[in-house]
C-alpha cells in the first residue's frame, strides 16, 4: 500500500476514534438527560433522581479530544470552507501556486499549534490542573491534541504529495 | 499609524486572502495574529510575545468546551438521519399524503426539507439529502425541471432557520443570547417561509398547469403506509422540540437524545429489515460529521483570535461611535447591513460570515437603538437590547441563506446541479428566482413586524 493511502487510513481511523468518543458522549448525555427528566417528574411527588456525577467534566474533555481528532480528516478531504469563485478564473499556474502556498502555510500553522500544545500540556501537567468534579488530570487528554495537530500538518501537505508523486511509494 | 486604520487594513487583507481561496478559518487566524503583530509595533501597550503564549492552550480551550459540544451532536444527528433513511421516509410519507393535490409532491418536498432541516440544521445537508431522495421521484412524475430543482434549492435554505439549527446555536454563542430563545424566535419566521414557498408553488402551477402532473388518487392502504413512515420522524423530532420547550433538556442533551433515538431506530429497523443502520452507514455518518464539525470548530477558534485583534484596533467601537454621531436613520442602516450580508452571502460561507461580520454590526446596532440599557419605549427600534439581538439574528440568518440561491456562487444551486448534471445551471437559477423574491418579501415582513420573531420568546 502506498504511503499516501496508509496515511489516509491512519487519519480515517483517528477521525473514527473521535466519532466513537462522540457516541460515548451521546450515551452519557442520553443517560443524564433521562435522569434529569426522571428527576423533574419525581420532584412532583417529592422524590429525586441523581444525574451522572461529573458529567460536564467528562463531556468537556472528551469533546476536546474528539473535535481535534477530526481536524486531520477535514483537512485531508478539503472540508475547510474556502471561496473558490475568484480563483476559478485565474490561470492554472496561479491556482497551483496558491494551492502550494496554502498547503505549506496550513502545515506550518498545524505544526506551530503542535509545538505550542506540547508546551501547554507540560505546563498543565506541572500545574496539576484537574477537572472540577471528577478530578481527572487535563494533561492526560491534551496530548491527543498534539497527535491531532501532527496528523493535521501531514494532511495539509498531502496535496503537494499528490501533485508531484513524491512519497507515493508505489 | 492609528489603530483603527490597522483594523481597516486587516479587514481588507482578510477579504483578499479569502478571495485567494485560502480557507476562511485560516485567513481569519492569519489576519488576527499578523494584525496583532503590526499593532504591537504601533502601540507600546500591546506586547506580541506574551500574546503568542496564549496559543499554548488556546486551541485546546476552544474545542474542550461543554457549550460547544452541541455542534458535533447536531451535525451527527443530521447525517445519521440521512443514512438511516429518515429523510426518505419523511419525503415518501408526505408525498403520498399530498399526491391528491396538483403540485402536491413539490409541496411535499418543501415540507420534507423543513422537517429534515429541523433535524439536520444545515442548508447544504438539507439540499443534498433531499435532492437524492426527491429529485428522482419528481422526475418520474414529470414535474418541470426548473420547478423541481428550484423547489429543492429553495427548500434547502430552510435548514438554517427551522430549529434546532447549528447556525442559530453559533449566533447565540457569538452575541451571548439564549440558545432556547433563538430556537423559539426562529419558529414563526420558519413557518412563514414554508407557507410562502407553498404559495409560490401553488401560484406558479395555477399560472402554468403544465409545470406539474395531474394529481393521482389514493386508497386507504396508501394513506396508512404513508402515515406509518412519518411516525419515527414525528417521534424523534417531537421529543427534541418538546424536551426543549418543556425545559427537560438544554440544547446539548436535546441533540444527544436525538442522536440516541435515531441510533435506536436505525438499529431496530436493521434487525427486522434490510433498511436501517449498518456499520458502513454509521461510518459514513461519523466521517461526514468529522468533516463538518471540525470545519465549524476551526472557524470558531479562528473567529475568536480575529475578534481579539479587531477589539484591540478599536474598530467596532469607532464604527458604533460614528453611527451614533452621524444621526443616521436606524432602519436605513439596518437595511444596508442586510444588503451587505446578502452580497457577501453570494461569495462566503454563511457561518464564517456571521462570525466575521456580526461583531462589527452588533455594536453599531446597539448604539443606533439607544445603548445597552435602553428601554423599549425610548429605543430606536422599539425594543430592548436582548430583543434586538434575537430579531437581528433571525434577519441575518435569513439573508445569509439567500446567498445560497443567488448567482454567481449559490452553493445550494450547485449542490442540486451535482445531482442533476443534465440540467442547465441557468434553468435552476430561473426555477429558484420566484422563491428568492418571496424570501425578500419575508425579510420585509419581519423588518416591519419584529413581533413575529419575538412573540414566542415572550409567551413561552
Interface residues (C-beta under 8 A of the other chain):
Chain A: X12 X15 X16 X18 X19 X20 X22 X23 X25 X26 X27 X29 X30 X32 X33 X36 X37 X40 X56 X59 X60 X61 X63 X64 X65 X66 X67 X68 X69 X70 X71 X73 X74 X77 X79 X80 X81 X82 X83 X84 X85 X86 X87 X95 X98 X102 X105 X106 X109 X112 X113 X116 X117 X119 X120 X123 X124 X141 X142 X145 X149
Chain B: X18 X19 X20 X21 X22 X23 X24 X25 X26 X29 X30 X55 X56 X57 X58 X59 X60 X63 X64 X65 X66 X68 X69 X72 X73 X76 X243 X247 X248 X249 X252 X253 X254 X256 X257 X259 X260 X263 X283 X286 X287 X289 X290 X291 X292 X293 X294 X295 X297 X298 X299 X347 X348 X349 X351 X352 X408 X409
